[in-house]
Amino acid sequence: MYQSSMIKHIVKYDDSKANDENTKSLFNMLMKMFDKKNNDIIQKKLSYQ
């Protein structure tokens, strides 16, 4: 399972270096999508048990 912190580590993304607000917001949107997708997957797995 990928959490946003792991993905940030993998892509070596540093918030302090992203001075472009568009870049920041795009990345944050991606992180939310990853987290939401993982949460949906986890919920489905739990409901099958």
DSSP file (Angstrom, degrees, kcal/mol; ACC not computed):
  #  RESIDUE AA STRUCTURE BP1 BP2  ACC     N-H-->O    O-->H-N    N-H-->O    O-->H-N    TCO  KAPPA ALPHA  PHI   PSI    X-CA   Y-CA   Z-CA
    1    1 A M              0   0    0      0, 0.0     2,-0.6     0, 0.0    37,-0.0   0.000 360.0 360.0 360.0 128.6    0.0    0.0    0.0
    2    2 A Y        -     0   0    0     32,-0.1     2,-0.3     4,-0.1    36,-0.2  -0.825 360.0-168.6 -94.2 124.4    1.3    3.4   -1.0
    3    3 A Q    >>  -     0   0    0     -2,-0.6     4,-2.2     1,-0.1     3,-0.7  -0.752  37.5-107.1-102.9 160.0    0.7    6.3    1.4
    4    4 A S  H 3> S+     0   0    0     -2,-0.3     4,-2.7     1,-0.3     5,-0.2   0.849 119.4  55.9 -58.0 -35.2    1.4    9.8    0.3
    5    5 A S  H 3> S+     0   0    0      1,-0.2     4,-1.7     2,-0.2    -1,-0.3   0.882 108.0  48.7 -65.4 -36.0    4.4   10.1    2.6
    6    6 A M  H <> S+     0   0    0     -3,-0.7     4,-2.6     2,-0.2    -2,-0.2   0.914 111.3  49.4 -67.5 -41.8    5.9    7.0    0.8
    7    7 A I  H  X S+     0   0    0     -4,-2.2     4,-2.8     1,-0.2     5,-0.2   0.910 108.1  53.5 -65.0 -40.8    5.2    8.5   -2.6
    8    8 A K  H  <>S+     0   0    0     -4,-2.7     5,-2.1     1,-0.2     4,-0.5   0.902 111.2  47.4 -58.1 -39.7    6.8   11.8   -1.6
    9    9 A H  H ><5S+     0   0    0     -4,-1.7     3,-0.6     3,-0.2    -2,-0.2   0.918 111.1  50.8 -67.2 -43.2    9.9    9.8   -0.6
   10   10 A I  H 3<5S+     0   0    0     -4,-2.6    -2,-0.2     1,-0.2    -1,-0.2   0.926 117.9  36.8 -62.8 -45.8    9.9    7.8   -3.8
   11   11 A V  T 3<5S-     0   0    0     -4,-2.8    -1,-0.2    -5,-0.1    -2,-0.2   0.447 105.6-129.3 -88.2   2.2    9.7   10.9   -6.1
   12   12 A K  T < 5 +     0   0    0     -3,-0.6     2,-0.4    -4,-0.5    -3,-0.2   0.916  42.1 175.7  52.0  49.4   11.9   12.9   -3.7
   13   13 A Y      < -     0   0    0     -5,-2.1     2,-0.5    -6,-0.2    -1,-0.2  -0.731  15.9-162.8 -89.7 131.3    9.5   15.7   -3.6
   14   14 A D    >>  -     0   0    0     -2,-0.4     3,-1.2     1,-0.1     4,-0.8  -0.954  11.7-156.9-119.7 115.8   10.3   18.6   -1.2
   15   15 A D  G >4 S+     0   0    0     -2,-0.5     3,-0.9     1,-0.3    -1,-0.1   0.862  93.8  58.2 -56.0 -38.5    7.5   21.0   -0.3
   16   16 A S  G 34 S+     0   0    0      1,-0.3    -1,-0.3     3,-0.0    -2,-0.0   0.768 105.2  50.3 -67.5 -24.1   10.0   23.8    0.5
   17   17 A K  G <4 S+     0   0    0     -3,-1.2     2,-1.6     1,-0.1    -1,-0.3   0.629  87.9  88.7 -89.0 -13.0   11.5   23.7   -3.0
   18   18 A A    <<  +     0   0    0     -3,-0.9    -1,-0.1    -4,-0.8     6,-0.1  -0.629  43.0 158.4 -86.8  86.4    8.1   23.9   -4.7
   19   19 A N        +     0   0    0     -2,-1.6     2,-0.7     4,-0.0    -1,-0.2   0.638  49.8  91.6 -83.0 -12.9    7.7   27.7   -4.9
   20   20 A D     >  -     0   0    0     -3,-0.2     4,-2.2     1,-0.2     3,-0.3  -0.738  67.5-154.6 -84.6 116.1    5.2   27.3   -7.8
   21   21 A E  H  > S+     0   0    0     -2,-0.7     4,-2.8     1,-0.2     5,-0.2   0.845  93.4  56.3 -60.9 -34.5    1.8   27.2   -6.2
   22   22 A N  H  > S+     0   0    0      1,-0.2     4,-2.4     2,-0.2    -1,-0.2   0.908 107.2  48.8 -64.3 -40.5    0.4   25.3   -9.2
   23   23 A T  H  > S+     0   0    0     -3,-0.3     4,-2.4     2,-0.2    -2,-0.2   0.924 112.8  48.5 -63.2 -44.1    3.0   22.6   -8.7
   24   24 A K  H  X S+     0   0    0     -4,-2.2     4,-2.7     1,-0.2    -2,-0.2   0.945 113.4  45.1 -61.0 -49.3    2.2   22.3   -5.0
   25   25 A S  H  X S+     0   0    0     -4,-2.8     4,-2.2     1,-0.2    -1,-0.2   0.878 112.9  51.1 -67.2 -36.5   -1.6   22.1   -5.5
   26   26 A L  H  X S+     0   0    0     -4,-2.4     4,-2.2    -5,-0.2    -1,-0.2   0.931 112.3  46.4 -63.9 -44.7   -1.2   19.6   -8.3
   27   27 A F  H  X S+     0   0    0     -4,-2.4     4,-2.4     1,-0.2    -2,-0.2   0.916 112.1  50.3 -64.6 -42.5    1.0   17.4   -6.2
   28   28 A N  H  X S+     0   0    0     -4,-2.7     4,-2.3     1,-0.2    -1,-0.2   0.881 108.9  52.6 -62.9 -37.2   -1.3   17.7   -3.2
   29   29 A M  H  X S+     0   0    0     -4,-2.2     4,-2.1     2,-0.2    -1,-0.2   0.919 109.3  49.4 -63.5 -43.0   -4.2   16.7   -5.4
   30   30 A L  H  X S+     0   0    0     -4,-2.2     4,-2.5     1,-0.2    -2,-0.2   0.909 109.3  52.3 -61.0 -42.0   -2.3   13.6   -6.6
   31   31 A M  H  X S+     0   0    0     -4,-2.4     4,-2.7     1,-0.2    -2,-0.2   0.913 109.0  49.5 -61.3 -43.0   -1.5   12.7   -3.0
   32   32 A K  H  X S+     0   0    0     -4,-2.3     4,-2.7     1,-0.2    -1,-0.2   0.892 110.2  51.4 -63.5 -38.8   -5.2   13.0   -2.0
   33   33 A M  H  X S+     0   0    0     -4,-2.1     4,-2.6     2,-0.2    -2,-0.2   0.927 111.1  47.4 -64.3 -44.3   -6.1   10.8   -5.0
   34   34 A F  H  X S+     0   0    0     -4,-2.5     4,-2.5     2,-0.2    -2,-0.2   0.941 114.5  46.4 -60.6 -47.7   -3.6    8.1   -4.0
   35   35 A D  H  X S+     0   0    0     -4,-2.7     4,-2.5     1,-0.2    -2,-0.2   0.906 113.4  48.8 -63.1 -41.8   -4.8    8.2   -0.3
   36   36 A K  H  X S+     0   0    0     -4,-2.7     4,-2.5     2,-0.2    -1,-0.2   0.922 111.3  49.6 -64.8 -43.3   -8.4    8.0   -1.3
   37   37 A K  H  X S+     0   0    0     -4,-2.6     4,-2.3     1,-0.2    -2,-0.2   0.926 112.4  47.6 -61.8 -44.7   -7.8    5.1   -3.7
   38   38 A N  H  X S+     0   0    0     -4,-2.5     4,-2.8     1,-0.2    -1,-0.2   0.903 110.9  51.2 -63.1 -41.6   -5.9    3.2   -1.0
   39   39 A N  H  X S+     0   0    0     -4,-2.5     4,-2.7     2,-0.2    -1,-0.2   0.903 109.9  50.1 -62.9 -40.5   -8.6    3.9    1.6
   40   40 A D  H  X S+     0   0    0     -4,-2.5     4,-2.2     2,-0.2    -2,-0.2   0.917 111.7  48.1 -62.4 -43.3  -11.2    2.6   -0.9
   41   41 A I  H  X S+     0   0    0     -4,-2.3     4,-2.4     2,-0.2    -2,-0.2   0.925 112.3  48.6 -63.4 -44.5   -9.2   -0.6   -1.5
   42   42 A I  H  X S+     0   0    0     -4,-2.8     4,-2.6     1,-0.2    -2,-0.2   0.920 110.5  51.2 -62.2 -44.0   -8.7   -1.1    2.3
   43   43 A Q  H  X S+     0   0    0     -4,-2.7     4,-2.1     1,-0.2    -1,-0.2   0.909 110.4  49.2 -60.5 -42.2  -12.4   -0.6    2.9
   44   44 A K  H  X S+     0   0    0     -4,-2.2     4,-1.3     2,-0.2    -1,-0.2   0.922 111.0  49.6 -63.4 -43.9  -13.3   -3.2    0.2
   45   45 A K  H  X S+     0   0    0     -4,-2.4     4,-0.9     1,-0.2     3,-0.4   0.913 111.6  48.9 -61.9 -42.1  -10.8   -5.7    1.6
   46   46 A L  H >< S+     0   0    0     -4,-2.6     3,-0.6     1,-0.2    -1,-0.2   0.879 107.9  54.3 -65.4 -36.9  -12.2   -5.3    5.1
   47   47 A S  H 3< S+     0   0    0     -4,-2.1    -1,-0.2     1,-0.2    -2,-0.2   0.760 104.5  55.5 -71.8 -22.1  -15.8   -5.7    3.9
   48   48 A Y  H 3<        0   0    0     -4,-1.3    -1,-0.2    -3,-0.4    -2,-0.2   0.740 360.0 360.0 -79.2 -21.8  -14.9   -9.0    2.3
   49   49 A Q    <<        0   0    0     -4,-0.9    -1,-0.2    -3,-0.6    -2,-0.2   0.496 360.0 360.0 -75.5 360.0  -13.5  -10.5    5.5
